[in-house]
Amino acid sequence: MNNCIFCKIISGEISSTKVYEDDNMLIIKDIAPQAKIHYILIPKQHYANILEMDDDQAITLGKCLKKLSTLALDFGLSNGFRLVSNKGFDGCQSVDHLHIHILGGEKLTEKFGSRN
């Protein structure tokens, strides 16, 4: 996608702080962290969100998540972490390229969701 910021990060057009990369994904530091540790897992193949992926993309995403299980200790997430994937306007998805926020490194609050 020509205007996708995550595609530009993956291609190297836009710099980022990479913490991991393989054939399927890139994991970078979030530029506006919401926790002590806040990374973003970005599949290299572009699709807008979790509802738009096909079966092959779902398999690849599963591989990405499985790999995350082997990286968690190296990332300083031994006591736990939270995964978040926003979808659509109400879900506050800001980039139309599926990505998963990885938050941890501290005790996270139990409250998330509606601001009401």
Buried (B, 14 or more C-beta within 10 A) or exposed (E): EEEBBBBBBBEEEEEBEEBBEEEBBBBBEBEEEEBEBBBBBBBBBBBBBBEEBEEEBEEBBEBBEEBBEEBBEEBEBEEEBBEBBBBEEEEEBEBBBBBBBBBBBEEBEEEEEEEE
